[in-house]
Amino acid sequence: MSGTAVEEGAVEVGAKVRAQSDLRLGNRVFGPEQRVIMAIVNRTPDSFYDKGATFAEDAALEAVDRAVVEGADIIDIGGVKAGPGDEVDAAEEIRRTVPFIAKVRALYPNVVISVDTWRAEVGRAACEAGADLLNDAWGGFDPALAEVAAEFQVGLVCTHVGGHPPRTRPRPGVAYDDVMADILRHTLGLAERAEALGVPRASILIDPAHDFGKNSRHSLEATRRLDEMTATGRPVLVSVSNKSFIGETLDLRAPDRLVGTLATTAICAWQGARVYRVHNVAQTRQVLDMVSSIQGIRPPLLFVRGAE
């Protein structure tokens, strides 16, 4: 491919990015050219990646401080491990997350706070404590969660889990006639319902939910075809950080998946994803800035080599 063709391709992709709408979360407005980082802070003792490193409040607050310094725009606070494990009822989930949300809100009034939950009861308590976004990682399992988002006028993430209930692995032999068609049908249906309930359109995101209700081939295909999601005009959130599909693809344990995660992140950015839920904020910010500069929507910070 000639240099001119490459440049034209980058300009075309950059133009598609600029054509997207603003994303509004809390008191923040993110323009079409902004790539937004959502930092993961798990208030759980058994998370798959950090093994409970931020379960203690002091460690969690340090993680929030570090994430903000490194460029995170959103802090996503979760109180229940995504996969199978010990039972955590709503009261315990609230105990782990809601007082912490209130503390983060007081410390960082301009940071967007997200709560990773599928329960309306938890979502309501989180909104009362200052949350700006309900990250419904289990695809509308509790339909009342969208009603809470509408009541409090906060954002909502609409995910695809293929009908799997919370905290379950993909069913053996899980299959789709067309995985992206199923992702679009479900996430857009949830988004349209949320909008009809009164959730602001500019505050609704859709998420293919890599690994959730999918095998690794499904997650790779969802990544490869992510432009079909961004073409809908809905802001797309991706949560690929250190996920199992990367581990299986490269045969790597969770602590060794950063390079694969960053490669996947770059592909998602090129196709127009807006929000990136991550463990490694600083490295992700560099990748997103580099992709934006290649696309022509972000100037280099320096321009010395070969310049007059």
Sequence and secondary structure as in RCSB ss.txt:
>XXXX:A:sequence
MSGTAVEEGAVEVGAKVRAQSDLRLGNRVFGPEQRVIMAIVNRTPDSFYDKGATFAEDAALEAVDRAVVEGADII
DIGGVKAGPGDEVDAAEEIRRTVPFIAKVRALYPNVVISVDTWRAEVGRAACEAGADLLNDAWGGFDPALAEVAA
EFQVGLVCTHVGGHPPRTRPRPGVAYDDVMADILRHTLGLAERAEALGVPRASILIDPAHDFGKNSRHSLEATRR
LDEMTATGRPVLVSVSNKSFIGETLDLRAPDRLVGTLATTAICAWQGARVYRVHNVAQTRQVLDMVSSIQGIRPP
LLFVRGAE
>XXXX:A:secstr
  HHHHHHHHHHHHHHHHTS  EEETTEEE TT  EEEEEEE  S  TTTTTTT SHHHHHHHHHHHHHHT SEE
EEESS SSS S   HHHHHHHHHHHHHHHHHH TTSEEEEE S HHHHHHHHHHT  EEEETTTTSSTHHHHHHH
HHT EEEEE  TT  TT    TT   SSHHHHHHHHHHHHHHHHHHHT  GGGEEEE  TTTT  HHHHHHHHHT
THHHHTTSS BEE  TT HHHHHHHT  GGG HHHHHHHHHHHHHTT  EEEES HHHHHHHHHHHHHHTTSS  
S   TT  
